[in-house]
């Protein structure tokens, strides 16, 4: 992969080891090529077919260009991680620290149609290409508020992400379903994102991340409530995905000045 990613790791530095690498995105014309190199390296590590790798490079190139043209070009990042729920997949995210201008609430949460450009939060008709290529590959994509991963402060901004489904051969490299002490891993990941957490022990272990935000560790699963979608159940190996949802819900709550609410939109 490109040099010097910053990462919160369970073991080693590979995605298959549960790593969550992040790279600063160059602020100029080099951003698209740099993002393509990240996607290319990640998919090569997973042994993905050439066509899937090419499409992912096209998608992340568009997202990186949007970030440096329409977003905060000096605080843009690329992230990558693996997860199992709802099926094995690689998630690639482009973050920038431009102010979030998402929907005002669940009633406004409809995704843009395939024939329309995305909202001002992302910018660019090229996102129609992102939609088409992601759908063709069987993945999903979306945008939501979050906070940056690199740098000393938890600066708020937005994330535009897409997922690449993993074929059976690539899914074999996923982290094991039971990665070890789960509450500690959740707290480690949350702390790196500037999110305080507290563990309550009892018949069911609960990790609290703030008002109305918690994850149950029960029967070999991680369970949390996603507004508008009910309770989501993930394997412990998806700790990165679960904590990212906690960060997302925390930022949505802060943006709305009230309890966490449904996300702006997802095409998943």
Secondary structure, DSSP 4 states (H G I P E B T S, - for coil): --S--EEE-SSSSSGGGT-EEEEEPPSSTHHHHHHHHHHHHHHHHTT--HHHHHHHHHHHHHHHHHHHHHS-TTSEEEEEEEE-SSSSEEEEEEEE-SPP---SSGGG-PPPPTTSPPPTTT--TTHHHHHHHHHHHT--EEEEEEE-SSSSS--EEEEEEEEEEPPHHHHTTSPPS--S-HHHHHHHHHHHTT---EEE-SSSEEEEEETTEEEEEETTEEEEEETTTEEEEEEGGGHHHHHHHHHHHHHHHHHHTSS----SEEE-
